[in-house]
Amino acid sequence: MAKVKYPTIPEDVVIDLKISGGFYKDLGALLLSLSKELKQEEYAQCVEKLKTGKPADTLKEANIMLITALVFTMEHAAKEQGLTKEIEVEVPDEPNL
């Protein structure tokens, strides 16, 4: 059997990476799309698992947890670097039922 060498990234390294606001926006849209596939309580369970370090039970859950962690990490780094800005958005009133 032949052997082949290929580059890999060890799990214990930290990679410095520049990310554009456009990429962050697209990643947020992906997260929103993925999270819409879950019930609100299912998404809350994913976030809780992230906080406690518990593993995902399904591939869909793992994908949402990974994208959520990436978005949170990007937001934290942007805030630390003073790159965030506040914007004002309109929030619709709750319907009267």
N, C-alpha and C positions, 0 to 999 in steps of 0.2 A: 504494500500500500504506500502510495506517495504521500509526502508531507508538504503542506503549503503554509507559508507564513502570511499573516495579514495583520494590519494595525487594529488595535482595540483600545478601549479606554478603561482603565481600572476603576472599580467602584469607589475607591477612596479618594479620588482626585476631584478637584473643583475646577470647572472651566469658566473662564471669564468670557462673556459673550455680549456683543452689542446688539440690541434689538430695537427696531424702529417702532414708533407709535402705531404705524399701519399694521405691522405684524401683530402687535398686542391687540389691536381692535379686531382683526380677523380671528385671532385665537379666542377672544371673548365671544364672538359670534358663534364659533364652533362649540364652545362650552354651553352657550345658551341653547343651541340646537340639540346637543346631546342631552342636556338636562330636561328639555321638554319631553323627552321620551320616558321620563320617570315621573312618578307621582311625587308631590311635594315632600312627603315623609320619606320616600326612598332617597331623594337627593339629600335631605337632612341627615340620613343615615350615612351616606357617603362622606359628607363633611365631618361627621362625628368620628368616622373611622380614620380620616386623615388626622384629626386632632389627637386621637389616641394611639395611632400607629397600628391599628388593626388592618389585616389584609382584606382585599375585596373578595366577594363571594362569586362574582361573575365577571366575564370579560367586559361587558358594558359598564359595570360598576368600576372596574379597574381603569378603563379609559377615562371616565368622568373624573375619577380621583386624580389621575395623572395630569389631566388638563387643568383641573382646579388648582392643584398644587403649583403648576407652572405659572398660571395667571396670578395667584397670590404672591409667589416669589418675585415676579416681575413688578407687581404693584409695590411691594415692600422695598425693592431695590430702587425704584423710581422715586419713592417718597424719601428714602435716605439720601439720594443724590439731589434732592430739591428739583425734580423734574416734573412734578405733578402740578396741576392747576385746578382750581375750582370752577365749575360751570354751573349755570342755573338751568334746570329743565322743568317743564310743566308736568305735574302729576295729576292724572284725571281724578275727579271726585269719585268716591265709592257710590255705586248705584243704590238708590233707595228701593228696598225690596218689601 
